[in-house]
Amino acid sequence: MKKKKSGGGGANWMDTYGDMVTLLLCFFVMLYSMSSMDKEKWIALVESFNPEAVTESQPGGHEVGTGSGITQADVDQTMEELYETMAQYVSQSGLSDKISLSQGSGYVFISFDDTVFFDGDSYVLREDGKAVLDGIAQPIAEAADSINEIRVLGHTAQASPDTPNDVTADRFLASNRATVVTIYLQEKNIIDPARLISVGYGQWRPVSSNDTSEERAHNRRVELVISGLELDGSAGDSVEEYYTMRETADDQDAAT
């Protein structure tokens, strides 16, 4: 007798094939939707898996977790306390004639006479200059979670009122001084190195004229701009704000 052939295999094969095609279609639809995902959708997706992992990019380039619990009010309070601590240190150390502080919206600005850190035409950090940086390092470390960035600015004075400085010497001296201070702070391990920036302005951001030796001394300086986090994304340019404020104050002094 001949055995009967089974006739039920064809339909089963088609069902399996159809299921596979459907799954592949779903897979490619998912890939397409992910490729066009915007920031808000991505944050929502990550937050659904781990709320503590959500991050927002700050103007200084580092990441701050939104799950950390830090609010803008916390940041503002920390920056206020940092300013007060710095002012107390300058007063107690007897350096009020060589270090000046100012405070703006979201930042603390510290200006050091160049003799605090360096000898004339030198970018070798003095031992007493290291002691000053040690004194300000601790309060910076305590406020690190609320700090966006620290800019270290190097300035020189125009040696002759009528003749600009040699470009190479001027720029290198200002940049090297800012860099040396930045390196010292980085080696103290008080803040993420990504938040430390050094800038050499040379003679081109004076705060006084260069007509007399006393005025030139005011222009030879190193400055620190310590800016706080702006969690609402409204960070401004603290350096420009400071110089605008300084110019306004100078104009008012001249008028009186």
Secondary structure, 3 states (H helix, E strand, C coil): CCCCCCCCHHHHHHHHHHHHHHHHHHHHHHHHHHHCCCHHHHHHHHHHHCHHHCEEECCCCCEEEHHHCCCHHHHHHHHHHHHHHHHHHHHHCCCCCCEEEEEECCEEEEEEEHHHCCCCCCCCCCHHHHHHHHHHHHHHHHCHHHEEEEEEEEECCCCECCECCCHHHHHHHHHHHHHHHHHHHHHCCCCCHHHEEEEEEECCCCCCCCCCHHHHHHHCEEEEEEEECCCCCCCCCHHHHHHHHHHHHHHHHHHC
